[in-house]
Amino acid sequence: MRIRDWDSNLKVRLFGEALMNITFWMFFPFLTIYFAEEFGKNKAGLLLVFSQVFSVIANLMGGYCADRFGRKRMMVLSAIGQGLSFLAFAIASSPWLQSPWMGFVSFAFAGVFGSFYWPASQAMVADVVAEKDRSNVFAIFYTSINIAVVVGPILGAIFYVQYRFQLLLVAGAVCMFLGLILAKWTRETAPIQKKVAISSDGKWYYFLLNQLRDYRLIIKDKTFLLFILAGVLAGQTFMQLDLLIPVYIKDFVKNQTLFSIGNWSFAVKGEQAFGIVLAENGFLVALFTVFVTKWMGKYYERNVFVLSSVVYAISIVLFSQTHWIWGLIFAMAVFTFAELMGAGIQQSFVSRLAPEHMRGQYFAAASLRYTLGRTIAPLSIPMTVWIGYGWTFFVLSILALVSAGLYWVMFYSFEKQKVGTHM
């Protein structure tokens, strides 16, 4: 499906969200460094855990709100809410006011609004795109995000240190601009029957309780429970991309030469080095996702899941053993390969595992791998104070290897379940 054949809603979103994502990635990867410097690593890690709890609740509520109040309305409100949050963050980092606490609260609110935006945006795609074309449309949005992950950190590495206030102002303005564009040039797409299906006197917390009750029923599926547990443990590795890794690079990369030609050289340090490494990740993901996914499709799923976790463990060990910028670039290449190995098979495995009448609930429950993983992952930052960087990286590599073992047990359970079903 060509972009020119897309619904106008999606064309508007592709442009607006691309602009917002580039701006967002100009400063977001460096915020962990900012909070660690302002609060100390112990407090920063615990505060980030605390902020993620609210994002988890918002994520659970996002689908309800998108159905109850409409996709367009939730996306407009969320974009404007994010914009106001970033403007408040900018004020907290301005030449006239330096308030890390106000900045943290603003960051937490921005995360909550982002969690409300995501389900509505995904539902809108499902509303206006035929099932056979959805994967293509989602892939283009995914590629757009990864282009932003390439461009944003490179620009951020140049401007963030000296111009954080201005970047946050621009981010707030862009988010609010996106909200206004969505309000003016998109239409509501939520099916009428979905709105009617939700009782007008139903309370939001009833929905939340029902959602949690559904999850409780689903995790009684032993194979699926192992899938979630393995995903949470593996997530402790790849979620360090914007948590532990930037802090580590900031602490240990001190003015190293990246390129040298004759008398000319280009040196990097701290935030600049991390911006380059993060941009490398986005570039490799955008360039090789399709190729690696097709390559991995030739192998048995169990081997791909297990090997992906093992490669994550290797990449974390590589990070821990080098402070050299080119060594970090190599470690990130290995890290990205692990990411790409599992990128194309996760959703297809969930669809195979789920009963047809519960497929939607299984996909919703599968997102717990990320929401729970994201909640726990910031603990790695205070761990560097308690046990040091070396042991923290060692613990993360062990968690990745444990997830590999859980994936192995999961497939054994899955095969046994299939045999039992066909007897």
N, C-alpha and C positions, 0 to 999 in steps of 0.2 A: 504494500500500500504506500503510494507516494505521498509526500508531505502536502503537495498541492491538492490532493484529494481528501485531506483531513477535514474534519468538522472545524468550523471557525473557532470554536472554544479552544481546541487543542493548539491551533496555530498561534493564537494570542498567548496561551500559556507557555508554549515552547520558547517564544521570544522573551517574555517577561521573566520566566523562571531562570532562563540562561543568564540574563543580566543580574538577577538577584544572587544566583549561585556563585558567579565569578566574584561579586563584591563580598559575599559571605566568606568565601574561602581565602580572601585576602587577609583576614584577621583571625578567623576561628581557630586555625591550627596553633596559633601562638597564645591563645588565652590560657591554656594550662600553665605555660611558662609565667604569664602575668600573675595568675592566682598563687602559684607556688612562691613567687618572689614577694608578693604582698602579704600572704598569710602564713608562709612557711609550708613545707611539704605535708606535714601531718594534718594541719587544719584544712589545707586546700583539698587533699584527697577526701577527707570526710565530708566537706561541704559539697563536693561534686557528687558524691554518693547520695547525699540528701537531696540535691536538686533533681537527680534522676528519678527519685521516688515519685515526684510530682509528674514527671514526664511519662512514667509508666502508667499512672492513673489516667492521665490525659489521653494516652494511646488507647487504653481500654474504652474510654468514653468517646473517642473520635468517630467510630463507626455509628454509634447511637445518634450523635449529634448530626452527622451527615445525612442520616435517614430521617431524623425528626425535623430538622430545620432546613435541610437542603444543602446540596454540594456548594453551590455558588455562594450562598450566605456565609457558610463556615469558612470557605477559602478567603473571601473578602475580609471578614472579621479577623481571621488568623493573620493574614498578611499585614493588615493595618496594626494589629496588636503587636506583631513582631517589630514592625517599624517603630512604634512608640517605645518598645523595650530597648531597641538599639539607640534611639535618641536619648533615652534616660541613661544608658551606659555611656554614651558620648559625653553627656554633661558630667557624669561621675569621673571621667578621665580628661576633663577640660583644663585649660590653663587657670581657670578660676576656682575649680573644685576638684580635689583628689579624694575620692571616697571609694575604696575597694569594696566595702560592704554594699553600697548602692549599686556598684558595678556587678557584683555577684547576684544580687536580687534581680537586677535587670536581665542578666544572662539566664537565670532560672526561668523567668517569665517568657523570655524569647524561646526557650526550649519547650515550654508548655504549649505556646501558640503553634510552634512547629509541629508538635505531636497532634494537634487538632487539624492542621492543614493536610497532613499526609493522607489519612484515610479518605477524606473528601476528594482529594485530587485523584487518587487511585480509582475511587468509585465513579468519578466523572468519565474516566477513560472507558470503564466497563459499560457505562450508560450509552456512549455514543459510537463505540467501535464494535464491529462484528467480531465474534469470538475468534474466527480464523485469522484476523488481522491484529489482535491485541498484543501478541508477543512482539510483533514488529514495532508497534507504536511504543510499547514499554521499553524496547531496546533502544529506540532513538532518544527517548527521555533519559535513559541510563547513560548513553553515550554523551549526551549534553552535560550531564552532571560531571562525568569524568574529564571532559574538556575543561570544565570550570576548575576541577581539582588540579589540572595542569597549569592553567593560566593564573588562577587566583594566588596560590602560594608563591609563585615567582614574583608577581607584583607585590605581594605582601612582604616578601623577603627584602625588597627594595624600600618600601614605604612604611612598613608597620612600626619599626622602632621609633622613627622621628615623627610619624603622622598618625598615631593610633586614634586620636580625637577626630581627625578629619575622616579617616576611614569609617569609623563608627557613624559619623554624621551621614556619610554617603550611603552606608548600608541601611540606616533608618529611612532615608529619603527614597531609596530604591524600593524597599519593601512597601512603603506607603504608596508609591507610584504603581507598583504591581497591584495592590488592592484596588486602587482607583480604575486601572485598566480592566481588571476582572469585573468590577461593578458596572462599567460602561459598555464593554464589548463582549461579555459572555452572557449566556442565558442559563436558567436553571434546568438541570437534566434529571433530577431525581424522579423516578417513576411515581406516579400518583398513588398506585396501590401500596407502595411501601410506606408512604406517609400515612395512609388510612390504617394500615395494619398496626400501627403503634397507637395504643390507647391514649387519648388526649389527657386523661387524668393520671397516666403512668408517671411515676417519679424516676428521675435519673438514677437514683441509687438502687431502685428495683432492677433496672437493666444491668447495673454493675454486678449486683448479687447474682442475677441469672447467668451473666457471663462467667463469673467465677465458678458457679455450679456446673456449667458446661465443661469448663476446663478440668474440674475434678473428675467428671465422668470420662473425659478423653484420656487423661493420664493413667487411667486404669489399664489402658493398652500398654503392655510391658515394652513392646518394641518402640512405640512412640515416646514413652517416657525416657527410654535410653537415648533416643534421638535428641530430645530436648536437653538432657543432662550433658551429653557429649557436646552438643552445640554451645551450651553455656560455658563449658570448660575450654573448648577451642576458641570461643569468643574472647576469653581473657588474654589470648595472644594477639589476635588481629585488631582488637579494640585499643591496644596500646599505641596504635599509629598516631592518635591525637592526644594521648595521655602521657605515658612514660617516655616514649621515644623522643618527643620534643624537649622534655626536661633533661633527659640524658645528653642529647646533642648540645643543648645550651650549656650544660655544665662542663663538657669535655672538649668541644671543638673550639679552639682559640686561634683564630686568624691563620688558617691554613691556605696554601696555594692550591687552587683548583686547576688552573691552566697557566702555562708560562710559555711565551713565544719571544725569544730574544730577550730584550730588556723589559718587555711588557709582561705583566702577570695579573691574574685575577684571583684575589684572596677572598675567603669567606670565613664567617665565624657564627656561632650560635644560631640565631633565628634564620640567617641567610642560608646556612648549611641545611637546616631542617626544611626550609622552603624548597630547596633544590631536591632533596630526597623525597619529599612528599609529592612534588610535581612529577618526579620520575615514576612514582607509583601510579598516579593518575594517567600518565602518558602510556605506560605499559598496559594498564587495564583497558584503556580506549583502543589500543592498537591490537592487542592479542586475545581479547575475550572470545571472539568467535572462533579463532584458530584453535586455542587451547580447549575450548568446549567441545569442538568436533573431535579433537585428538583424544580427549578423555572419554568420549562416547564409545570408543572402540574397546574399552576395558570394562571389566566387571565393576559394578558400583562400589562394592565393598572395598576393593583394592584402592579405588580412587579416594574414598572417604578416609581410609586409614592412612594412605600415603600423604594426603594433604595435611593431616595433623602432624605427621612425622616431619614433613618439610617445614611447617610452621616452627616446630621445636628447633630444628637445625638453624633456621633464620634467626631465632631469638638468641641462640648460643653465639652465632656470628656477630650479632650486634654487641653482645657483652664483651667480645674479645678484641674490639678495635675502637680507636678514637680517630682513625685516619679517615678523611672524607671519602676517598675512593673505596676504602673498606666498607664504609657505611652504605655507599651506593651499591656495592655488590650484595651486601646483606639485604638491602631493600629489593633487589631483583629476585633473590630467593624467596623473600617474604611474599612478593607479588605473585610469583609462580604458584605458591601454596594457595593464595586467595583465588586465583583463576581456576585452579584444578576443581574446586568445589562449587564455583559460581553457577555452572550450568546444570547441575544435577540435583541441587537441594530441593527445588520446587517440584520437579518431576517425581522425586522419591516420595514426597508428601502426598502427591496425587495418587500414587500407587498404593500407599499405605492406608489412605482414608477410605472408609465406606462411602459410596456415592452420595447417600442421603446426608452425610455429615462432612462433606468435603470443605465447605466454607468454614465450619467450626474448626476443623483440623488446621486449615491454613492460618486462621486467627491464632490458634493455640501455638502453632509453630513459631510465630513471631516472638513468643516468650524467650526463645534462645537469645534474641537480641536485647529485649527489654530487661530481662533479668541479668544478662551478661553485662550490659551497659551500666546497670546499677552497681554491680560488684567491682567492675574493672578499675575505677579510680582508686581503690585501696592500694594499688601498686605504688602510688606516689608516696604515701607515708611509709610503706614498706622499705623504701630506699633509705629512710632515716633509721628505721628499726634494725634492719639487717644488712643494709648496703646494696649498691647496685648489682654486684655480682650474684649475691644470693637471690635477689628479687628476680633477675633474669633466669636463674636456675629454677626457681619455683615455677615460673611461667612455662619454661620448657617442659618441666615434669607434668604440668596440667595438660599441655598439648599432647604428650605421650599417653597420659591417662585417657584423654578423649579418643585417641586412636584405639586403645583397648576397648573402650565402651562401644565404639562403632563396630568393632569386630564382633563383640557379644550381641549387639543389636541385629546384625545381619544373620547371625546364627539363630536368634529368636525369630526373625522374620521368615527365614527359610523353614523353620520348624512349624511356624504358624501356617504357612502356605500348604505344607504337607498335610497338617491336621485338617485344614479346610477342605482339601480335595479327597480325603479318605471317606 
